[in-house]
């Protein structure tokens, strides 16, 4: 697999993961199996993909700044806290929403509704 493809898949997986976290946080009650442990690995791969884009290791029209990378890192930290303490940090829902909006996911979701 080429590096470009690897980065694209990591970004796609990360955005899907963020959407799943958002859906879980919006649920009336959280199932006992949440948060899913694989979410941490998926977000880590997304972090690495953003680093690769910022370092210009791959060709893309996506502009990634330090604040974008920091936002995904912060979601990862909060997810780890959720996994450890079995309680979602208060900051997590808003941060997930703003991260999805940053990548245009919420705008597409709203248009589809």
C-alpha positions as a printed Julia matrix, in Angstrom:
113×3 Matrix{Float64}:
   0.0    0.0    0.0
   1.33   3.43  -0.88
   1.89   6.05   1.8
  -0.76   8.29   0.17
  -3.31   5.48   0.43
  -2.29   4.66   4.0
  -2.77   8.29   5.05
  -6.12   8.53   3.26
  -7.37   5.37   4.97
  -6.18   6.59   8.38
  -7.99   9.91   7.9
 -11.15   8.18   6.76
 -11.0    5.75   9.67
 -10.37   8.59  12.1
 -13.35  10.57  10.86
 -15.56   7.49  11.06
 -14.29   6.9   14.58
 -15.06  10.5   15.59
 -18.57  10.09  14.16
 -19.02   6.88  16.17
 -17.83   8.62  19.34
 -20.27  11.47  18.63
 -23.14   9.03  18.15
 -22.24   7.18  21.34
 -22.09  10.4   23.33
 -25.49  11.47  22.0
 -27.14   8.19  22.99
 -29.57   8.26  25.89
 -27.58   5.58  27.71
 -24.1    4.38  26.93
 -23.72   0.63  26.41
 -21.3   -1.05  28.81
 -18.84  -1.82  26.0
 -18.21   1.87  25.33
 -15.83   3.38  24.77
 -14.41   0.85  22.34
 -10.69   0.22  22.92
  -9.97   0.18  19.17
 -11.01   3.83  18.97
  -7.72   4.82  20.61
  -5.67   3.05  17.92
  -7.81   4.54  15.16
  -7.34   8.07  16.49
  -3.61   7.45  16.88
  -3.43   6.46  13.22
  -5.33   9.65  12.34
  -2.81  11.69  14.35
   0.05  10.07  12.43
  -1.7   10.75   9.12
  -2.1   14.43   9.99
   1.58  14.56  10.94
   2.48  13.05   7.56
   0.39  15.66   5.77
   1.91  18.49   7.78
   5.41  17.16   7.03
   4.48  17.01   3.32
   5.24  13.29   3.17
   2.15  12.88   0.97
   0.49  14.96  -1.74
  -2.89  16.37  -0.8
  -4.95  19.53  -1.07
  -5.77  19.22   2.64
  -4.03  21.92   4.67
  -3.22  20.75   8.19
  -2.03  23.12  10.88
  -0.7   22.59  14.38
  -4.09  23.47  15.88
  -5.76  20.75  13.79
  -3.27  18.16  14.96
  -3.55  19.35  18.56
  -7.33  19.03  18.43
  -7.09  15.35  17.39
  -4.42  14.75  20.05
  -6.73  16.25  22.68
  -9.61  14.01  21.59
  -7.23  11.03  22.01
  -6.29  12.14  25.52
  -9.94  12.59  26.5
 -10.81   9.22  25.01
  -8.07   7.64  27.13
  -9.56   9.32  30.21
 -12.97   7.93  29.27
 -11.52   4.44  28.9
  -9.67   4.71  32.22
 -12.39   6.32  34.33
 -15.42   4.82  32.52
 -16.94   8.3   32.39
 -16.9   10.65  29.43
 -15.01  13.91  30.13
 -17.31  16.94  29.85
 -15.08  18.52  27.2
 -15.23  15.51  24.86
 -18.6   16.01  23.09
 -17.88  19.61  22.08
 -14.34  18.76  20.99
 -15.53  15.84  18.86
 -18.21  18.07  17.28
 -15.72  20.84  16.48
 -13.2   18.36  15.07
 -15.81  16.85  12.76
 -16.87  20.35  11.72
 -13.23  21.24  11.0
 -13.1   18.44   8.44
 -16.53  19.32   7.02
 -18.21  16.14   8.22
 -21.02  17.83  10.14
 -21.81  20.1    7.2
 -22.23  17.01   4.97
 -24.3   15.23   7.62
 -26.61  18.23   7.97
 -27.06  18.5    4.2
 -28.04  14.81   4.05
 -30.76  15.21   6.71
